[in-house]
Amino acid sequence: MHDVEQLLRDELHRRSALPAPSGAAVVTAVHGLRRRRRITAVAALGAVAVLATLAGTISALRPTAGSVPPAFPPSSPAAEVSLTESPEVWFADADHGFALARACPADPCQLYLARTEDGGASWQRHAVPGETMPADQRSPLLNLRVLSATTVALDSYDGTRRRFTTDGGRTWTSPPMEPQGTVLEIPEGGLAEVRSNTGRPIDIVVLRPDGSSALLATPPLTKPLTSMWTKVVRGDDGSAWVHGGDDAKTWLWVSRDRGRTWRDVPLPGDAARAGAGQRPYVDHGRILYVVESSPKRRVWRTTDDGAHWADLGKDLPPDPTGDAGLGAVVCFDGTLLVYEPLSGAVYRAMPSEATLGRVGDAPLWDRFGARYLRGAGRKTFEPPFEHSLDGLTWTELKL
């Protein structure tokens, strides 16, 4: 089971920080997850490059900018509304959050955007016009991209359509996904993602607060990708990070001026070798962690953009099977928690500590924006799902 659990955890962290497109439900179709992403604790995210390239080439089927899809279904569903799988949830701040849900009075099911304004105590549900899914498909083929407490984009995995709302899901438009023109920086309230180009350096596509897209004028000067994150990951301090690799090395770039300029961050140990796919944890911005699982377990921390690295993982036990991997989460205060999937052991390093120390056993949980999320079921990350502000007090996520 450790193999499946690690796949689930990697998929959940992808959706929390630098999600990448997927074509099937995680919990009900783990084999589909393996097929489309080939994720292990050290696997490269190679499938993303193919999907990103496809997204850049399909344009004929895109709706007209600003158009509203037909057949607007009612916001009050006739059947029970439930979270999609794996959960597509994101909190813009402590009080405001969004989740994708579905209702299945008939086949196909209707997709809904659920919104909370009181920290998850209550949720309002709005149908997403034109978006349905087969009853046996548990997860929509859409990325949930939260720009603010009221603004959300739902981008299809194949790059053919975008559903966009600025009022929490009450009204929708369909701006084109294809970039139009260039921008000098990632604007406040905007998002960005990496687009690979066959035989050429990467582009960075910026999603602006009005729902339109543009190319960033100055992306990192990389060689053509062989593996990457799809999102430009934003740190808590506003920094922007791009991680990927080519046939010679794995690299990491950081921008501290909204993407106007980029600096290459030297990676420690085996994290810089070609094909090292486990991405750094940059949630805290100034505190950067690298967690390696192969060829040996290592955990590194830097606070000066890679000029100096502290080796925190000296006391981690070796991996008896060689493929169990490690899971990790960076807490809001910069504390790192590392999970050992076989034993369930949890190790912790606070920002002031020089090594990881065993702190007991705990269920897996992760960051989804401004809150933590965990599965409270019998197995790893199974429903019912719970959310928390501090990792101590948990509230069930009920739509």
PyMOL commands that set and color helices and strands:
alter all, ss='L'
color gray80, all
select helices_A, chain A and resi 2-16+30-37+46-57+269-272
alter helices_A, ss='H'
color red, helices_A
select strands_A, chain A and resi 81-83+89-91+97-103+109-116+124-133+142-146+152-156+162-165+182-183+191-197+200-207+213-216+227-228+233-234+240-245+250-255+263-265+288-292+298-302+310-311+327-330+336-339+345-349+357-361+365-368+371-375+385-388+395-396
alter strands_A, ss='S'
color yellow, strands_A
deselect
rebuild
show_as cartoon
